[in-house]
């Protein structure tokens, strides 16, 4: 009876402890995520980032409702000359691009492409990276010769991936897989794997040294149960925050690959990076062809960065008031 009581006590400790866990907030007696959300609502930076991200998502989702033109349409190509690109008008309030397509249509459909590429590539990096990080961190937290060997083997693989610059790694993968949307998403996702793996592994090892883990081990709870049921949930918070920040990086890298000619090959697909490429030889005639997609990329990346940094601060125990 006393052994069972001790195990129950340890379970309670595991559920309510840990620096990044889901236990009660010290000040308000509420869960960590709820307390973090309350801090986010009072943070002007978080509000600004959330507004930008929400605007970007709404534009991407409702792109067909925001314009009456089709992306990539060249119906007005005859109006474009090497020295002149029609500017804003009643029919095209942001003007035309160098191919005669409606500029506003290209921008809103480009948002849809950036959202799809960013979310899917980040999801690929998060799932694969978190899997490797959980494997290394789990075995590292378990300890022992086998645990140390698995941890070292996984992290050496991650170190090899980190030794290659992310953009160069993405370019190499696209060159091997071919010029298509799937290759771009896989390439950018693969480049993000080491970031998530190292972050989750470090967070898990930090949690593994917590008092509640040591107490649970002393009371006889299996290490595997401690790792899977409590260390991983308590360590996953920073990884989720990093995913928000990586969305900004993914959007920039998608544009970079398109700028290098390694993005989607279909000219009818609107994409911000391709718009920058197309604007190069028309910059003097119409600078807006480059400024508008460039601003869209920077503004969207800023929104995800502001929101991600605010989330990181809200979840940091040292920032609690």
C-alpha positions as CSV (number, residue, x, y, z in Angstrom):
1,X,0.0,0.0,0.0
2,X,2.8,2.4,0.9
3,X,4.6,1.8,-2.4
4,X,1.4,2.5,-4.4
5,X,0.9,5.7,-2.4
6,X,4.5,6.8,-3.2
7,X,4.0,6.2,-6.9
8,X,0.8,8.2,-6.8
9,X,2.6,11.1,-5.1
10,X,5.3,11.0,-7.8
11,X,2.6,11.1,-10.5
12,X,1.2,14.3,-8.9
13,X,4.7,15.8,-8.7
14,X,5.3,15.0,-12.4
15,X,2.0,16.5,-13.5
16,X,2.6,19.8,-11.7
17,X,6.4,20.3,-12.0
18,X,9.0,21.4,-14.4
19,X,10.4,24.7,-15.7
20,X,8.4,24.5,-18.9
21,X,5.7,22.1,-17.8
22,X,2.0,22.3,-17.7
23,X,1.8,22.8,-14.0
24,X,0.2,25.7,-12.2
25,X,1.5,29.2,-12.7
26,X,3.2,30.5,-9.5
27,X,1.4,33.8,-9.5
28,X,-2.1,33.1,-10.7
29,X,-2.6,29.4,-10.0
30,X,-3.4,28.7,-13.7
31,X,-1.7,26.5,-16.3
32,X,1.5,27.7,-17.9
33,X,0.0,28.0,-21.4
34,X,-3.1,29.9,-20.1
35,X,-0.8,32.2,-18.1
36,X,1.4,32.7,-21.2
37,X,-1.7,33.5,-23.3
38,X,-2.7,36.2,-20.7
39,X,0.7,37.7,-21.0
40,X,0.5,37.7,-24.8
41,X,-2.8,39.6,-24.7
42,X,-1.1,42.4,-22.7
43,X,2.0,42.5,-25.0
44,X,1.9,45.1,-27.8
45,X,4.5,43.2,-29.8
46,X,2.5,40.0,-29.6
47,X,-0.7,41.8,-30.7
48,X,1.1,43.5,-33.7
49,X,2.6,40.1,-34.8
50,X,-0.7,38.3,-34.4
51,X,-2.5,41.0,-36.5
52,X,0.1,40.7,-39.3
53,X,-0.1,36.9,-39.2
54,X,-3.9,36.9,-39.2
55,X,-4.0,39.4,-42.1
56,X,-1.6,37.2,-44.1
57,X,-3.6,34.0,-43.4
58,X,-6.9,35.6,-44.3
59,X,-5.5,37.0,-47.6
60,X,-4.1,33.6,-48.4
61,X,-7.2,31.7,-47.6
62,X,-9.7,34.1,-49.3
63,X,-7.5,35.0,-52.3
64,X,-10.2,34.0,-54.9
65,X,-12.7,36.4,-53.2
66,X,-10.3,39.3,-53.2
67,X,-9.8,39.6,-57.0
68,X,-11.7,38.9,-60.1
69,X,-8.6,38.0,-62.2
70,X,-6.8,34.7,-62.6
71,X,-3.2,34.4,-61.5
72,X,-0.7,34.3,-64.4
73,X,-3.2,35.8,-66.8
74,X,-1.6,37.6,-69.8
75,X,-4.7,39.1,-71.2
76,X,-3.2,42.6,-71.0
77,X,0.3,41.6,-72.1
78,X,0.0,43.9,-75.2
79,X,0.0,46.9,-72.9
80,X,3.4,46.2,-71.5
81,X,6.5,47.4,-73.4
82,X,10.3,47.2,-72.5
83,X,10.2,50.8,-71.3
84,X,6.7,51.0,-69.9
85,X,4.5,49.0,-67.5
86,X,1.0,50.3,-66.9
87,X,0.6,51.5,-63.3
88,X,-2.5,51.7,-61.1
89,X,-5.8,52.2,-62.8
90,X,-9.5,51.7,-62.2
91,X,-9.3,48.1,-63.5
92,X,-5.9,47.3,-62.0
93,X,-5.5,49.3,-58.8
94,X,-1.9,48.1,-58.3
95,X,-1.2,48.1,-62.0
96,X,0.2,45.2,-64.2
97,X,3.4,43.2,-63.9
98,X,5.8,42.7,-66.7
99,X,3.8,39.9,-68.2
100,X,0.5,41.8,-68.2
101,X,-0.9,40.1,-65.1
102,X,-2.9,42.0,-62.5
103,X,-0.4,42.9,-59.8
104,X,-2.8,42.7,-56.9
105,X,-3.9,39.2,-58.0
106,X,-0.3,38.0,-58.2
107,X,0.3,39.3,-54.6
108,X,-2.7,37.7,-53.0
109,X,-2.2,34.4,-54.7
110,X,1.5,34.6,-53.9
111,X,0.4,34.8,-50.2
112,X,-1.4,31.5,-50.6
113,X,1.7,29.9,-52.1
114,X,3.9,31.3,-49.3
115,X,1.5,30.1,-46.6
116,X,1.3,26.6,-48.1
117,X,5.1,26.3,-48.6
118,X,5.9,27.8,-45.2
119,X,3.4,25.6,-43.1
120,X,4.2,22.3,-44.9
121,X,7.9,22.8,-44.9
122,X,8.0,23.8,-41.3
123,X,5.7,20.8,-40.4
124,X,8.2,18.5,-42.2
125,X,11.1,20.0,-40.2
126,X,9.2,19.9,-36.9
127,X,8.1,16.3,-37.2
128,X,11.4,15.0,-38.3
129,X,13.5,17.2,-36.1
130,X,11.3,16.6,-33.0
131,X,11.5,12.9,-33.7
132,X,15.3,12.9,-33.7
133,X,15.4,15.2,-30.7
134,X,13.0,13.1,-28.7
135,X,15.0,10.0,-29.6
136,X,18.3,11.5,-28.6
137,X,16.9,13.3,-25.5
138,X,14.9,10.3,-24.4
139,X,17.8,8.0,-24.5
140,X,20.0,10.7,-23.0
141,X,17.6,11.1,-20.1
142,X,17.4,7.4,-19.6
143,X,21.2,7.2,-19.2
144,X,23.3,4.1,-19.3
145,X,25.7,2.9,-22.0
146,X,23.0,2.3,-24.7
147,X,21.3,5.6,-24.0
148,X,24.6,7.5,-24.3
149,X,25.4,5.7,-27.5
150,X,22.1,6.4,-29.2
151,X,22.2,10.1,-28.0
152,X,25.7,10.5,-29.5
153,X,24.9,8.8,-32.8
154,X,21.8,10.9,-33.4
155,X,23.5,14.2,-32.5
156,X,26.5,13.4,-34.7
157,X,24.0,13.1,-37.6
158,X,22.4,16.4,-36.6
159,X,25.9,18.0,-36.4
160,X,26.7,16.9,-40.0
161,X,23.4,18.5,-41.2
162,X,24.3,21.7,-39.2
163,X,27.7,21.9,-40.9
164,X,26.0,22.7,-44.2
165,X,24.4,26.2,-44.5
166,X,20.7,25.8,-44.6
167,X,20.2,27.6,-47.9
168,X,23.0,25.6,-49.5
169,X,21.4,22.4,-48.2
170,X,18.0,23.4,-49.6
171,X,19.5,24.3,-53.0
172,X,21.3,20.9,-53.1
173,X,18.1,19.0,-52.3
174,X,16.1,20.9,-54.9
175,X,18.8,20.2,-57.5
176,X,18.6,16.5,-56.8
177,X,14.8,16.2,-56.5
178,X,13.9,18.5,-59.4
179,X,12.2,21.9,-59.8
180,X,8.8,21.4,-58.3
181,X,6.7,22.5,-55.3
182,X,7.3,19.2,-53.4
183,X,11.1,19.5,-53.8
184,X,11.0,23.0,-52.4
185,X,9.0,22.0,-49.3
186,X,11.1,19.0,-48.6
187,X,14.3,21.0,-49.1
188,X,13.3,23.8,-46.7
189,X,11.9,21.3,-44.2
190,X,15.1,19.2,-44.2
191,X,17.2,22.3,-43.6
192,X,15.1,23.0,-40.4
193,X,15.5,19.5,-39.0
194,X,18.7,20.1,-37.0
195,X,17.2,23.2,-35.3
196,X,14.2,21.4,-33.9
197,X,16.3,18.3,-33.0
198,X,18.9,20.2,-31.0
199,X,16.3,22.4,-29.3
200,X,14.0,19.5,-28.1
201,X,17.0,17.3,-27.1
202,X,18.5,20.1,-25.0
203,X,15.2,20.9,-23.4
204,X,14.6,17.2,-22.6
205,X,18.0,16.8,-21.0
206,X,17.4,19.9,-18.9
207,X,14.0,18.5,-17.8
208,X,15.7,15.1,-17.0
209,X,17.7,16.8,-14.3
210,X,14.7,18.3,-12.6
211,X,13.9,17.4,-9.0
212,X,10.5,15.9,-9.9
213,X,12.2,13.4,-12.3
214,X,14.8,12.4,-9.7
215,X,12.1,11.9,-7.1
216,X,9.9,9.9,-9.5
217,X,12.9,7.6,-10.3
218,X,13.6,7.1,-6.6
219,X,10.0,6.1,-6.1
220,X,10.2,3.3,-8.7
221,X,8.3,4.8,-11.7
222,X,9.7,3.5,-15.0
223,X,12.0,5.8,-16.8
224,X,10.2,5.2,-20.1
225,X,7.0,6.4,-18.6
226,X,8.6,9.5,-17.1
227,X,10.2,10.4,-20.5
228,X,7.1,9.8,-22.7
229,X,4.5,11.0,-20.3
230,X,6.1,14.0,-18.6
231,X,9.6,15.0,-19.9
232,X,8.5,15.3,-23.5
233,X,5.3,17.3,-22.8
234,X,7.2,19.6,-20.5
235,X,10.0,20.1,-23.1
236,X,7.9,20.6,-26.2
237,X,6.9,24.2,-25.5
238,X,10.1,25.9,-26.8
239,X,10.0,23.7,-29.9
240,X,6.5,24.9,-30.8
241,X,7.6,28.5,-30.3
242,X,10.6,27.9,-32.6
243,X,8.2,26.5,-35.3
244,X,6.5,30.0,-35.3
245,X,9.9,31.7,-35.8
246,X,10.9,29.1,-38.5
247,X,7.8,30.0,-40.5
248,X,9.3,33.4,-41.1
249,X,12.6,31.8,-42.2
250,X,10.7,29.3,-44.5
251,X,8.8,32.1,-46.3
252,X,12.1,34.0,-46.9
253,X,13.9,30.8,-48.1
254,X,11.0,29.9,-50.5
255,X,11.4,33.4,-52.1
256,X,15.2,32.9,-52.2
257,X,14.9,29.5,-54.0
258,X,12.5,31.0,-56.5
259,X,14.8,34.0,-57.0
260,X,17.6,31.5,-57.8
261,X,15.4,29.8,-60.4
262,X,14.8,26.7,-58.2
263,X,11.1,27.3,-57.3
264,X,7.9,26.2,-58.9
265,X,8.5,25.9,-62.7
266,X,4.9,26.6,-63.7
267,X,4.8,30.3,-64.8
268,X,1.1,30.5,-64.1
269,X,1.7,30.0,-60.4
270,X,2.0,33.3,-58.5
271,X,5.0,33.4,-56.2
272,X,6.6,36.4,-54.5
273,X,10.2,35.2,-55.2
274,X,9.5,34.8,-58.9
275,X,7.9,38.3,-59.0
276,X,11.2,39.7,-57.7
277,X,13.1,37.9,-60.5
278,X,10.6,39.2,-63.1
279,X,11.0,42.8,-61.9
280,X,14.8,42.9,-62.4
281,X,14.9,44.2,-66.0
282,X,11.9,46.5,-65.4
283,X,13.0,48.1,-62.2
284,X,13.8,51.5,-63.7
285,X,10.5,51.6,-65.6
286,X,8.3,50.4,-62.6
287,X,10.1,50.0,-59.3
288,X,6.8,48.8,-57.7
289,X,7.2,45.5,-59.4
290,X,10.0,44.7,-57.0
291,X,9.0,46.8,-54.0
292,X,5.6,45.3,-53.6
293,X,6.5,41.6,-53.4
294,X,9.6,42.6,-51.4
295,X,7.5,44.4,-48.9
296,X,5.1,41.5,-48.7
297,X,7.9,39.1,-47.9
298,X,9.4,41.3,-45.3
299,X,6.1,42.3,-43.7
300,X,5.0,38.7,-43.4
301,X,8.3,37.5,-42.0
302,X,8.2,40.4,-39.5
303,X,4.7,39.3,-38.3
304,X,5.8,35.7,-37.6
305,X,9.0,36.9,-35.9
306,X,7.2,39.3,-33.6
307,X,4.7,36.7,-32.6
308,X,7.3,34.0,-32.1
309,X,9.6,36.2,-29.9
310,X,6.6,37.3,-27.8
311,X,5.6,33.6,-27.3
312,X,9.1,32.8,-26.3
313,X,9.1,35.6,-23.7
314,X,5.7,34.6,-22.4
315,X,6.7,31.0,-21.9
316,X,10.0,31.9,-20.2
317,X,9.7,31.5,-16.4
318,X,12.2,34.3,-15.9
319,X,9.9,36.8,-17.6
320,X,6.9,36.2,-15.3
321,X,5.7,39.0,-13.2
